[in-house]
């Protein structure tokens, strides 16, 4: 059975990433694996007997190899990693490598996460990667009993010289069409869900970040095997992880989807 894997460093105390992974393991009914990567050419694992029973098996293991590759090689339904660096610094090479090459959903948890999951936002762009992310977000919202918010940013493509001269009026004129387009996409993609839908004008990163201070989890899709998907989604995922004040889930589009 695949597990919820949380990457740990030597002597890490309990933190927001471990709390996130523990909650997910309990809600999903999956074993929890605390995984540490070291430089010895052996693998060690043992079952833990925690003071507080979380309702699922818990295993601690140490695996050899480069950190990113070793973490991604685990049989994970979900990989959870902590982000301790300041948001003004670039992502570590480990986080960047995992985000760009992982084949399972990965959640990056900042140290200041409050642990609540009451409002989950997913940024979409009507791609297959976005559809995969939206379905994952809907399932996550159902697990937590949380509100699901679907955000699709759009930008004005002026159809007439008058629209170039009066962009505010043009944006207001095109906004209903953008909102209707999002509603149609959500109905086709999430027929069982009843999410809040937002279609703000502007860039996708700015639109998602504008909501991140009011939500408890941000979800975005990623297509690592498609060149265009890497360009469109990869930079947004990197920037969201670095700038968001709440956990960010990056959902990769697998080759067969």
N, C-alpha and C positions, 0 to 999 in steps of 0.2 A: 504494500500500500504506500502510495506517495505521501510525503509528510510536509509539514510546514517547517521550513528550514530558516533559522535565524543565524546569521554570521556573528561570531563572537571573537573578541580579542582576549589575550591573556589577562586574567584577573579583572575582566569587565564586571562591574557591579550590575545589579538589575537596573534596567533603564527603559526608556520609551520604546525602543525597538523590541526588546524582549517582552514587554507588556503587550504590544501590538500582536506579536507572533503567538503569544499564549492565548489571547482572546480569539484569534482566528482559528487556532487549532481546536479550541473547545467548540466554537460555533460550527465548524465544518466536520467535527468528529474525526480529525486526522491526528496522527502522532506528531509530537513536537521534537525537532532535532536541533540541539545547540551545537553548531559546527565551528570548530577552530582550525585554522590552517597553520601548519608548522613546517619546519624544514627537515624533519626526520623522514627517512624513506619507509615509514611504517604507518599503519592506520590503527587507531585505538578507539574503541567505543564502549560505553557502559550505560546501563539504565540507571536513572536517578530515582530517588525516593524523596520527592519534595516535601517540605513541611506542610504545605497546603496543597491538597489534592485538586488538580485542575480538571480531572475527569478524562484525561487522555494519557497514553504512555509518553514519557519524556526520556530522551536519550541524549547524552553528551558524547561527542566524537571529535577526534583530532585527525585530520587528513593531510597528507603531504602534497606539495606542489605549489605552483604559482597561485596566489590567492584567488584571483578572479576565475581562473580555469577550475580550480578545486571546488569553489562554491557552485559554479554552474554545472559541475558534473554530478551533483547530488540529485537524488530522485525527489524533486521538490514539486509539489502542487503550487507552492507560493514561496518565494525567497524574500526574506525580510532583512534589510540592512539598516544600520544607523548612520546618520550624518552628523558628525561632531564638529566639522569645520565651520567657520564663519561663512555666511552667504556672500561675503565680499571676495572670497578666494575662489579660484577655479575648482571644479570637481576633482577629486583624487583620481588617479589613473585606474584604481580598482573599480570605483563606482562608474566611471565612464566606460570601462571595458564591459562591465556587467550590463549596463543599460543598452549598449550597442550590439551585444551578442547573445544575451540570455534567450532561452527558448520557452521559459515559463514566466508567468507574471512576477514582477519584482516590485516591492514597496520600499521606498526610502523614507525613513522616519527621522525627523529632526529631534534634537534633545528636548525641545520645549513642548513637544506634543502633549495635549491635555488628556488624551485617552478616550475622548468622546467620539462617537460615530453617529451623529444625529442628522448631518446634511452632507451628502456626497455629490460632487460635481464632476461631470465628464465632459471634456472638450471634444467636439466632433467636427469633421470636415466632409462628411458624406463619402468617405473612402471605406474599403473593406476593413482596413485597420481600425477605423473609427467605429464601425459596426461591432467588431470584436470587443473593443474597449467598452462600448455602451452596454453590451450584454453582460460583460463581467461586472460593470458598475451596478447594473440593475440587480444582479444576483447578490452583490455585496450589500446593497441597500436593503434588500429583503432579509438577509441574515441579521442585520442590525436593527431592523425596523426604522430605517432612516429615510429621510426625504431624498429623492433623486432629482438632480438638476442637470439638464442637458443644455450645453452652451455651444452655439455655432456662431462664430464671428463672421462678418461679411464686410466687404469693402465696395465702395461705389465704383461702378464702371459707367462713366458718363456716356449717355447715348446722344447727347446734343450739346452744342456749344453753350446753350443757356444753362445747362446743368453744371458746366464747368464754372460759369460765372456766379452761380447761386448754389453752392454745394449743400448748404444746410437744408434748403427747400428740396433739393434733389434727394437727399438722404431720407427726409420725411416721406417723400413720394414713393421711394422704393422699399421702405421698411416693411409695409404689410406683405409684400411679395416674399421678402426674406423670411418673415415669420411663418407664412403659409408653407414655404418650402421646407422649413425645419419641421413643422407639424406633420407634413406628409412623410418625411423621412423617418421620424420617430414612430409614427403609426406602423410603417412597414418593417422597421427594425426591432421595435419593442412592443409588439401588439398586446402583451399582457400587462404592461407597465402604465402608470399614470404619472409621469414626471412633470416637474416644472420645466418649462422651456424658455430659454433666453436667446435672442438673436441680436446682440449688440453690434453696432457698426464700429469697425476698427480691426486691428491685428489680433490674431488668435492668442498670442502669448499675453498681450495686455488684457484681453477680455477674460481669460482664465485667472490671471493674477488679481484682477479687480474683484473676483469673487472669493479668492482663497482666504481672505481674512475672516470670512463669514461661514466657511465650511470646514469640515473635519477630515476630508479626504479628497484629493484631486486625482482623477483618472485620465490617462491619455493613451492612445494607441501608438504602435510603432511597427513599421514593416522593414525589418532588418535585411530581408533578402531582396528587396526592391530598391533600386537606386533612387527613384523619386521619393519613395517612402522614407528613406534615410535622410534625404534633404528636408522634406516637409515636416516630418515628425521628430527626427533625431535631435535637432537643435532645440526644438520646443521642449522635449523631454529633459534635455540637459539643463536648460534654463529654468524650467519649473522646479526641478529638484534642487537647484542652487538657490532659488529665490523664494519659493513658497514657504510659508510659516507653518503649514500642516503637512502630513505625510502625502507623498505622491506615488501613485501606482502606475507603472508603465506596463502595458499589456502588449506583448509581441504578437504579430500576425504570423502564424506558422505557415510553412510552405504549402501545405495541403489545403489551406482555408481559402 
